[in-house]
Amino acid sequence: MGSVGLSFGSATSGQGIDVASTVTQILANYQQVETPWKNQLSALQSQDAVLSTLGTQVSTLSTDIQNLTDAMGVFAEKSGSSSDTNVLELTSASSMAAAGTHAITVQSLAQTSSAASAAVGASDALTGGITIQVGSGQQYTVNVGDSSTAATISGLAAAINAAGIGVTASVLTDTNGSRLSVVSNTNGAAGTLTVSGTLTDASAAGGAQSVSFTQVQAGLDASLEVDGVALTSASNTVTNAIPGVTFQLLSANPNEQVQVIIANDNSTIESSVSTFVNDYNALMKSITGQEGNDSSGNAEPLYGNPVTAQLQNMIEGALNSAPASGNVTSLYSLGITANADGTLSLNTDTLDSVLNTNFNDVVGFFQNAGSFGVSFANTLNNLGTSNPTGVLALTQKMNSSEESTLNDDISNEESRLGDMKTQLTLELNQVNETLQSIPSQLNYVNQLYDAITGYNEKS
């Protein structure tokens, strides 16, 4: 601890001392006891920043491996194509679809039943009503005036729609007048409409006239063959012919077999594996980067800390102890090789080839019980910060405990120094008052001496 010197100047000058500066010098010496505590606290806080980064990278890598171990994840995704998109267009292939090739012949398309009335004037007054039956269902009669709308053809359309009988009514208008159009809400043969009525146009030229209805289009099911099996579909959007696959019938061509190919989505899988490799490399570089000095020559925050070696050993151990799955015996089988610096490289051509030839073995390598994927995911869980007992989480907890103790020590010392500052200031102010009063006291003594002796030192 350093020393503090008090400069009083001339004792008779009345100058006194600089109390604030003197107190600051004294306390600065005492505060030196806090220096090692603050240095240790700063080092722990630097470690916390690195531990947080490592925790984020472990979490990212965990997400990557989960995408590969999830049974409904990237390995379940499918892609598909049609050999003639003018006849049939593939809409989607879900995770339930199996890879394979299917031959489809579209013999006829599905039709939705519709009917229309004869033309009337858009504002003509109507009377009577219309009876509608969808397929073999119940007959419904809707009369003009069944709703609050006017007794016109548009009012009748509104009344039909308000009745909720399984059809959609609208008014079609051209140069010949307005017609009531009724379209079934049920596709295919089951939605065939039967329409009749007692509708009368009371405003027709030449007197009231009956308004007739005709079937515009019958309800028909689509007819197709899938892999030689005859099927029908009420809709041209077919969802139940190939499990997990939806396709749209666009035109009929009984003489053409359309090839529909359902394939595993290799590109998405390869992208996910590539992301895993890249994030693995980022984590390993962060770990090994703590084994030396920074650009200024100072040791990295976790230099010499056993946690880095533990992380590296556990991750590399899980990477190299992968059990085989059929013809996939290791990461090397997938085109993943280790570099001298501990990072990985991926040959996507090799991965694509093994996906095409041994897809199920690749799935098993990541998803079977005790597989590489499951084992590696468990290892990351035992390392990360999301698991309270993970290596990084426990290290952070230990650091936090030490930081709390150091902060308490610093706080207590600052409190003690605060009390000392108050006491020192009080005492030195008293000293200062005494020093500043010396000239006046000397002057008083001189005056007293002059009065007694008659001597005046100025004469």
C-alpha positions in Angstrom: 0.0 0.0 0.0 1.3 3.5 -0.9 1.9 6.4 1.5 0.1 9.7 1.6 2.0 12.9 2.5 0.3 15.9 3.9 1.6 19.3 2.8 0.8 22.1 5.3 3.0 24.7 3.7 4.2 27.4 6.2 2.6 26.8 9.6 1.9 30.5 9.9 0.6 31.0 6.4 -3.0 30.1 7.2 -3.1 28.0 4.0 -4.3 24.9 5.7 -4.7 21.7 3.6 -6.9 20.4 0.7 -9.2 18.2 2.6 -11.0 16.6 -0.4 -7.8 15.7 -2.2 -6.2 14.3 0.9 -9.2 12.1 1.7 -9.2 10.8 -1.9 -5.5 9.9 -1.7 -5.9 8.1 1.6 -9.0 6.1 0.3 -7.2 5.3 -2.9 -4.6 3.4 -0.9 -7.3 1.4 0.9 -9.2 0.7 -2.3 -6.2 -1.2 -3.6 -7.5 -4.2 -1.7 -10.4 -4.4 -4.2 -8.2 -4.6 -7.3 -7.7 -8.4 -7.3 -11.4 -8.9 -6.6 -12.3 -6.6 -9.5 -9.8 -8.3 -11.8 -11.2 -11.7 -11.0 -14.8 -10.4 -11.5 -13.8 -9.0 -14.9 -12.3 -12.4 -15.9 -15.4 -14.3 -14.9 -17.6 -11.9 -16.8 -15.5 -12.4 -19.9 -15.9 -16.1 -19.4 -19.7 -15.7 -19.2 -19.7 -14.0 -22.6 -17.9 -16.9 -24.2 -20.0 -19.5 -22.3 -23.2 -17.8 -23.6 -21.9 -17.9 -27.2 -21.0 -21.6 -26.8 -24.4 -22.2 -25.3 -26.1 -20.6 -28.3 -24.0 -22.6 -30.8 -24.8 -25.9 -28.9 -28.5 -24.9 -29.1 -28.3 -24.2 -32.8 -26.6 -27.6 -33.4 -29.3 -29.3 -31.3 -31.9 -27.8 -33.6 -30.0 -29.1 -36.6 -29.9 -32.6 -35.3 -33.5 -32.5 -34.2 -34.5 -31.7 -37.8 -32.7 -34.9 -38.9 -34.0 -37.1 -36.0 -37.7 -36.0 -36.3 -39.7 -38.8 -37.9 -41.9 -36.1 -39.5 -39.0 -33.9 -40.4 -36.9 -33.5 -43.5 -36.7 -37.3 -44.2 -40.5 -37.4 -44.4 -40.7 -34.7 -47.0 -41.5 -35.8 -50.6 -41.3 -34.2 -54.1 -43.3 -35.3 -57.1 -43.8 -34.7 -60.8 -46.3 -35.5 -63.6 -45.2 -36.6 -67.1 -48.1 -34.6 -68.7 -49.2 -31.5 -66.8 -51.9 -30.8 -69.4 -53.7 -34.0 -68.2 -52.7 -34.2 -64.6 -50.9 -31.9 -62.3 -49.4 -33.0 -58.9 -50.5 -30.6 -56.1 -48.7 -32.0 -53.1 -47.0 -35.0 -51.6 -47.1 -35.2 -47.8 -44.9 -37.1 -45.4 -47.4 -40.1 -45.6 -46.5 -40.6 -49.3 -44.1 -43.4 -50.3 -41.5 -42.9 -53.0 -42.4 -44.7 -56.2 -43.8 -44.4 -59.7 -47.5 -44.6 -60.6 -49.3 -44.9 -63.9 -52.6 -42.9 -64.2 -55.1 -42.8 -67.0 -57.8 -40.1 -66.9 -60.9 -41.4 -68.7 -63.3 -38.6 -67.8 -63.5 -35.5 -65.6 -65.8 -34.8 -62.8 -68.7 -32.4 -63.3 -70.7 -30.3 -60.8 -74.4 -30.2 -61.5 -76.1 -27.0 -62.4 -79.5 -25.7 -63.6 -80.8 -22.4 -64.9 -84.1 -20.7 -65.5 -85.5 -19.0 -68.6 -84.7 -15.4 -69.1 -86.8 -12.7 -67.3 -86.5 -9.0 -66.8 -84.1 -8.1 -63.9 -86.8 -6.0 -62.2 -89.8 -8.1 -63.3 -92.2 -9.0 -60.4 -92.2 -12.8 -59.8 -94.6 -15.1 -58.0 -94.6 -18.7 -57.0 -91.4 -20.6 -56.1 -88.8 -23.2 -56.9 -88.3 -26.8 -55.7 -84.7 -28.1 -55.5 -83.3 -31.5 -54.6 -79.6 -32.4 -54.4 -78.9 -36.0 -55.3 -81.2 -38.3 -53.3 -81.6 -35.8 -50.5 -84.6 -33.9 -49.2 -86.6 -31.6 -51.5 -86.8 -27.9 -50.6 -89.2 -25.4 -51.9 -88.2 -21.7 -51.8 -90.9 -19.2 -52.6 -90.6 -15.6 -53.8 -91.0 -13.5 -50.7 -89.3 -16.0 -48.4 -86.8 -13.3 -47.6 -87.0 -9.6 -47.0 -85.7 -8.9 -50.5 -87.8 -7.8 -53.4 -89.9 -10.3 -55.4 -87.5 -10.3 -58.3 -85.1 -12.8 -59.7 -82.3 -11.4 -57.6 -84.6 -11.6 -54.5 -85.3 -15.2 -55.3 -81.5 -15.9 -55.6 -81.0 -14.3 -52.1 -83.8 -16.4 -50.6 -82.3 -19.6 -52.0 -78.9 -18.8 -50.6 -80.4 -17.9 -47.2 -82.2 -21.2 -47.0 -78.9 -23.2 -46.8 -80.1 -26.2 -48.8 -76.7 -27.1 -50.3 -76.7 -25.0 -53.5 -75.5 -21.6 -54.6 -77.8 -19.3 -56.5 -76.8 -16.3 -58.6 -78.2 -14.1 -61.4 -76.6 -14.2 -64.9 -77.5 -11.3 -67.1 -77.0 -10.7 -70.8 -78.8 -9.0 -73.8 -81.6 -11.6 -73.5 -82.4 -10.8 -69.9 -81.6 -12.3 -66.5 -81.5 -16.0 -65.6 -81.4 -17.7 -62.2 -78.4 -20.0 -62.0 -78.3 -22.8 -59.4 -75.1 -24.7 -58.8 -74.8 -27.8 -56.5 -72.4 -27.5 -53.6 -71.8 -31.2 -53.8 -69.3 -32.4 -56.5 -69.9 -35.3 -58.8 -72.9 -37.6 -59.3 -74.0 -37.3 -55.7 -74.7 -33.6 -56.2 -77.0 -33.9 -59.3 -79.7 -31.3 -59.1 -83.4 -31.9 -59.7 -85.1 -28.5 -60.2 -88.8 -27.7 -60.8 -91.2 -25.0 -59.7 -94.2 -22.8 -60.1 -92.3 -19.6 -60.8 -94.3 -17.0 -62.8 -93.1 -13.7 -64.4 -96.0 -11.4 -63.6 -94.4 -8.6 -65.5 -93.8 -10.4 -68.8 -94.9 -8.7 -72.0 -98.3 -10.0 -73.1 -99.2 -11.1 -69.6 -98.0 -13.4 -66.9 -95.8 -16.3 -68.1 -94.5 -19.4 -66.4 -90.7 -19.5 -66.0 -89.2 -22.9 -66.9 -86.0 -24.5 -65.6 -83.5 -26.7 -67.4 -80.5 -28.8 -66.3 -77.3 -27.1 -67.6 -74.9 -29.8 -66.5 -75.3 -33.2 -64.9 -73.3 -34.2 -61.9 -70.6 -36.7 -62.9 -67.8 -38.5 -61.1 -64.3 -38.5 -62.6 -63.3 -41.9 -64.0 -59.6 -42.9 -63.8 -57.2 -45.8 -63.5 -54.4 -45.7 -61.0 -51.8 -48.5 -61.5 -54.5 -50.5 -63.3 -57.2 -50.1 -60.7 -60.4 -48.4 -61.8 -61.4 -45.5 -59.5 -63.9 -42.7 -59.4 -63.7 -39.3 -57.8 -66.4 -36.8 -57.1 -63.9 -34.0 -57.6 -61.2 -33.4 -60.1 -58.9 -32.8 -57.1 -58.1 -36.3 -56.1 -56.7 -37.0 -52.6 -57.4 -40.7 -52.0 -56.0 -42.5 -55.0 -52.3 -42.5 -53.8 -51.8 -42.3 -50.0 -50.4 -38.9 -49.1 -50.6 -37.5 -52.7 -53.0 -34.9 -54.0 -53.3 -34.3 -57.8 -55.6 -32.3 -60.1 -57.3 -33.8 -63.1 -57.1 -31.2 -66.0 -58.3 -33.1 -69.1 -59.4 -36.6 -70.1 -57.3 -38.7 -72.4 -58.2 -42.4 -72.2 -55.3 -43.3 -74.5 -52.5 -41.8 -72.4 -50.9 -43.2 -69.2 -49.5 -40.3 -67.2 -46.5 -41.2 -65.1 -46.5 -39.7 -61.6 -43.2 -39.9 -59.7 -43.1 -39.5 -56.0 -39.5 -39.1 -54.7 -37.7 -38.5 -51.4 -36.7 -34.8 -51.2 -33.0 -35.3 -51.3 -32.2 -31.6 -51.8 -33.9 -30.6 -48.5 -32.1 -33.5 -46.6 -28.8 -32.5 -48.1 -29.3 -28.9 -47.1 -30.1 -29.9 -43.5 -27.0 -32.1 -43.3 -24.9 -29.3 -44.7 -26.3 -26.9 -42.1 -25.5 -29.4 -39.4 -21.9 -29.6 -40.7 -21.5 -25.9 -40.9 -22.9 -25.3 -37.4 -20.7 -28.1 -36.0 -17.6 -26.4 -37.5 -18.6 -23.1 -36.0 -18.9 -24.6 -32.5 -15.6 -26.5 -32.7 -13.8 -23.3 -33.9 -15.2 -21.4 -31.0 -14.0 -24.1 -28.6 -10.5 -24.5 -30.0 -10.2 -20.7 -30.3 -10.1 -20.5 -26.5 -6.9 -22.5 -26.4 -4.5 -19.6 -27.1 -4.2 -15.8 -27.0 -6.2 -13.1 -28.6 -4.9 -10.5 -31.1 -3.4 -8.4 -28.3 -1.5 -11.3 -26.9 -3.8 -11.8 -23.9 -5.0 -15.3 -22.9 -8.5 -16.1 -24.1 -11.2 -16.0 -21.3 -11.4 -19.9 -21.1 -7.7 -20.5 -21.7 -6.7 -23.4 -19.4 -10.3 -23.9 -18.3 -11.1 -27.7 -18.2 -14.6 -27.0 -19.6 -13.3 -26.5 -23.2 -11.5 -29.9 -23.1 -14.6 -31.5 -21.7 -16.8 -30.0 -24.5 -14.4 -31.1 -27.2 -13.9 -34.6 -25.9 -17.7 -35.3 -25.5 -18.6 -33.9 -28.9 -15.8 -35.7 -30.8 -16.6 -38.9 -28.8 -20.2 -38.8 -29.8 -19.2 -38.0 -33.4 -16.9 -41.0 -33.7 -18.9 -43.6 -31.9 -21.8 -43.7 -34.4 -23.3 -47.2 -34.7 -24.0 -48.6 -38.1 -27.4 -48.7 -39.8 -27.4 -51.3 -42.6 -25.0 -50.1 -45.3 -24.4 -46.8 -43.6 -21.6 -47.6 -41.2 -20.4 -44.2 -40.2 -20.5 -40.5 -41.1 -17.9 -41.3 -43.7 -20.6 -43.3 -45.5 -22.6 -40.1 -45.9 -19.7 -38.2 -47.4 -18.7 -36.5 -44.1 -15.0 -36.5 -43.3 -12.9 -35.0 -40.5 -10.3 -32.3 -41.1 -7.0 -31.9 -39.2 -8.3 -28.9 -37.3 -11.3 -30.8 -35.9 -13.9 -29.5 -38.4 -15.9 -31.5 -40.9 -16.3 -31.5 -44.7 -19.3 -32.7 -46.6 -19.3 -34.3 -50.1 -22.9 -33.7 -51.3 -22.5 -36.0 -54.3 -21.7 -38.9 -52.0 -24.6 -38.1 -49.7 -27.0 -37.8 -52.7 -25.8 -41.2 -54.0 -26.4 -43.0 -50.7 -29.8 -41.3 -50.3 -30.7 -42.8 -53.7 -29.4 -46.3 -53.0 -29.9 -46.7 -49.2 -32.4 -44.2 -48.1 -33.9 -46.2 -45.3 -30.4 -46.9 -43.9 -29.7 -43.2 -43.8 -33.0 -42.6 -42.0 -32.1 -45.4 -39.5 -28.6 -43.8 -39.0 -30.3 -40.7 -37.7 -33.5 -42.0 -36.2 -33.3 -45.5 -34.9 -33.1 -46.2 -31.2 -29.4 -45.8 -30.1 -28.5 -44.4 -33.5 -26.0 -41.7 -34.2 -28.6 -39.0 -34.4 -30.3 -39.9 -31.1 -27.0 -40.3 -29.3 -25.6 -37.1 -30.6 -28.7 -35.2 -29.6 -28.4 -36.6 -26.1 -24.8 -35.5 -25.9 -25.6 -31.9 -26.9 -28.4 -31.9 -24.3 -25.9 -32.9 -21.7 -23.6 -30.0 -22.8 -25.9 -27.1 -23.3 -27.4 -24.3 -21.2 -31.0 -25.3 -21.7 -30.4 -28.4 -19.5 -29.9 -27.3 -15.8 -27.3 -30.1 -15.4 -25.6 -29.4 -18.7 -21.8 -28.8 -18.6 -22.2 -25.2 -19.8 -25.1 -24.5 -17.5 -23.2 -25.8 -14.5 -20.2 -23.7 -15.4 -22.3 -20.6 -15.7 -23.9 -21.4 -12.3 -20.5 -21.8 -10.7 -19.3 -18.5 -12.2 -22.4 -16.8 -11.0 -21.8 -18.0 -7.5 -18.2 -16.7 -7.5 -19.3 -13.3 -9.0 -22.0 -12.9 -6.3 -19.3 -13.5 -3.6 -16.9 -11.0 -5.2 -19.6 -8.4 -5.6 -20.6 -8.8 -2.0 -16.9 -8.3 -0.9 -16.5 -5.2 -3.1 -19.8 -3.8 -1.8 -18.9 -4.4 1.8 -15.4 -2.8 1.3 -17.0 0.2 -0.4 -19.4 0.6 2.5 -16.5 0.5 4.9 -14.6 3.0 2.9 -17.6 5.3 2.8 -17.7 5.4 6.6 -14.0 6.0 6.6 -14.4 8.9 4.2 -17.0 10.5 6.4 -14.8 10.2 9.5 -11.6 11.4 7.7 -13.4 14.4 6.2 -14.7 15.4 9.6 -11.3 15.0 11.3 -9.3 16.8 8.6 -11.8 19.6 8.5 -11.1 20.1 12.2 -7.3 20.1 11.5 -7.8 22.5 8.7 -9.7 24.9 10.8 -6.9 24.8 13.4 -4.2 25.4 10.8 -6.1 28.3 9.2 -6.6 30.0 12.6 -2.8 30.1 13.5 -2.1 33.5 11.8 -4.9 35.2 13.7 -3.8 33.6 17.0 -0.1 34.7 16.3 -1.3 38.2 15.6 -3.3 38.3 18.9 -0.2 37.2 20.8 1.9 39.9 19.1 -0.7 42.5 20.0 -0.8 41.3 23.6 3.0 41.4 23.8 3.1 44.9 22.4 0.6 46.1 24.9 2.6 44.6 27.8 6.1 45.6 26.7 5.4 48.6 24.5 7.5 47.0 21.8 6.3 47.2 18.2 8.1 45.0 15.8 7.1 47.1 12.8 8.8 50.3 14.1 
